[in-house]
Amino acid sequence: MRPIPTGEHVVVETTRGAVRGAWREGSAAFLGIPFAEPPFGDLRFQAPVRRAPWAGVRDALEYAPTPQRQALMEVTSIPEPSIPGEDVLAVNVFTPRPRPATAGETPLPVLVYVHGGGYVAGSPASPWYDGAAFSRDGVVTVTVSYRLGFEGFGWLPDAPVNRGVLDWVLALEWVREEITAFGGDPQRVTIAGQSAGGGAVMTLLTMPRARGLFTGAVSLSGVPSDIPLPTAQQTTAGIAARLGVSPDLAGFAGVAESDLLAAQGSRFPALEDPSADDLLAVLRAIGGGLPLGPVVDGDLHPWTVPEGLRAGAGAEVPLLVGSTRQEFGALAEANRHLFERSDGAELLERLGLEPAAARRFAAALPDHHPADVVGRYVSDVVFRRRVVDWLDLRQGAAPTWVYDFGWRSAVSGVAEHCLYVPFVFDLLEDPDVDRVAGPGAPQALADLVHGAHVGFVRDRDPGWPAYDERSRPVMQFDSESGVVVGGYASARALVPAG
């Protein structure tokens, strides 16, 4: 993990105790501030417990241990280090003004960012989540940890369900109570996240328990899990059988963390020298939903995200939502030679699409390589059709702004999943960006994308009109300038609901 360059130290007093952060150029970073007790021992598989106060000044100069113990798989684009240790429930704060606002000053808007990783991986210690650029533009940024995989989301009959969701809520409560000391305004909090983090945003938006903890929401390629309770129970039974333990708290309490990770497993087969069938199997798995994540338990998470939106949940909260154009298209594009002689509609049928719908979908993408047809379909199923559904369900709600990130990586050749994260955080200089985007990613585009998010967080104005059914304005980030078009390019009508 690359160290953050620091200068002199700065101390902030919180209600839990004092923390020592480090000045950088124009802003300060406070890393690894615990908001909950370590969720191990008697607290394993329990609701998070608010961190007890400490005496003296606590160093906040290094990232805390991460709930992620191993990378999700080797296809992840975002650098996300795993840090060992038990004190995993922590926040990182990046601020240009590490003190309360004085008379005549306006407290700063706050961005709280939830990382992605399919609810089983991801790290708040990623250099791609550094808030320096947001600090430069007058925004306090907070990144949060939460329990992952079975530790955070596995169902047990005699333990709190949705423990990872409870971690999000407690972290937001920490922000409400403490962010004033870091120059932030607890009444101007925007939650944001990408992929599973974007799904977390939509879950929180529609969750009664989280109401009032934020006033704006940004969902980037959001994937809510909305796992039905019977499915979660079946997952627990399967993991318990693999471990040879009872499917309850007593059975799981004695399971070593490493054994639980192994039993939890990965649903993706290895792809070393894949055949077309191998690749299609992976794409089917990607489109088949997530095995672990927020469970629709009828209590904390009382309904699915669409059900909540339909009932008006979160209607008072402005929303910025977007995706990349070819989200999961990179895998098919990298193996396009496997499909040179294939028919796009036939490939979609092999992915499980009904024949007439497969023909309609392929016909909507004339002159596209079959690999692109397959990649677009999986991207629509997992990500893009959700955006259109949410727009329909939020009619009459607070303003919703939509964007479509279409700039193509020079490495993958597509506008893929995760590609726009360094543009949002305006850190194209990070060395890992070249690995994902290729050399010379346009800074002008980063200025535009980052500026849109700052505008939303600060002024509820990303720079183009809010969505409405008449003109349907969508910002397309295709070039260094961007263009507003009428309508979000999704084949939702061609993809069966479900």
Disulfide bonds with the S-S distance in Angstrom:
none
